[in-house]
Amino acid sequence: MNKINNNLAIKGIFYAISSCFIFSVMNAFVKATAVSIPSNEIVFFRSIIGTIMIFFFMKKDKVSFSKAGIPMLALRGGCGALYMLFYFYTISNMPLIDAVVLINISPIFSILLSRFFLKEKVPFKIYLIMIIVIIGAMFTIKPFGYSTFSGVAILGVLAAFFSSAAGICIRYLSQRYHTYEIIFYFMITATLVSIPLMWADFVLPNSKEWFYLICIGVISLLAQVFLTKAFTHENVVVVEVVRYIGIAFNGFWGFVFWMEIPDILSIIGTILIIGGCITIARIRERSKRKEAIKCL
């Protein structure tokens, strides 16, 4: 039994690291494509490719569209669409590692949204650690500079918020709807929302840019598959901790291709955010175990 559990754990960690690496490759493609293609247009092509692929999977597995609960599915799609729009814009206009660090403050918003909408209990310790994470975010955003960089960073924080909101919606919807249908509404909503936003600045991609855009669409779906497998093979906390390796991957691409070197404030902010979020994940897991024991 222990050998089987160890094998599952190793597979879970492998899938988590693989998803981190693949997502970082997607981010690098987004940043490279954004040199000549507007970020809203990148969102459109990433979404339309994802819509087509998910629709194909739904037909293949005979997953039908639901006739009830459409508003909630649309809300999940809207939150996911806004997340992608803000995130891709952030990646396009600030150092890659800083953009990824900011999106990783999403657990803070997840806790707050879960508290208010799902009525989940939050240990007092977590609120204290949230202050540390927020301070880390301030180091990364540098709000007192009143610069364009700060404005873009605020959009990165909004991306983290809408990522969390989408996650809350998924937790609610996953009990009633097939995963493919949830993803389809996300993809189709992002496609529709991005059309008017990209219309005025549309750039016809050349052959290299078409290659990049197709890679973004396909790679992102592959990364999602690996991440899903990670959560089914390993403890959630372990997966969340391992996922922070993605920051190192993104930092590597940023340095190799764009010579991006984080300043001391960004480094301090990164340490505070990663350390705080990992601690929060561990506290939440312990709290859930205690609640489960009480129910026995």
Number of C-alpha atoms within 10 A of each C-alpha: 6 7 8 9 12 12 14 17 19 15 17 26 24 20 26 29 22 19 25 25 20 21 23 28 21 23 26 23 19 24 26 17 22 20 11 13 21 18 26 26 25 27 30 28 20 25 25 19 22 25 22 14 16 22 19 13 14 18 10 9 10 9 15 11 14 12 6 8 11 12 9 16 23 17 17 26 25 23 22 25 29 21 26 25 23 24 28 24 25 28 24 23 17 18 21 26 27 27 28 24 28 27 24 24 26 21 22 22 20 19 21 16 18 18 13 10 9 13 10 12 13 15 12 8 12 19 15 12 19 21 14 18 26 17 16 27 28 19 20 26 26 19 16 9 10 10 12 12 17 18 15 21 29 20 21 30 25 20 30 27 23 26 27 26 22 23 20 19 20 20 12 15 18 12 9 11 16 15 15 18 21 21 20 22 23 24 27 24 25 29 23 15 18 23 16 13 17 18 11 8 12 13 12 11 15 10 9 9 18 14 13 19 25 16 18 27 22 15 21 19 20 15 22 15 13 20 24 14 18 27 18 16 20 22 15 16 19 18 22 17 18 18 21 20 16 23 21 16 19 26 21 18 18 22 15 11 11 14 12 17 16 18 9 11 15 21 18 16 25 25 14 20 26 20 17 23 25 17 18 24 18 15 17 18 15 13 15 12 12 11 11 10 9 8 7 5
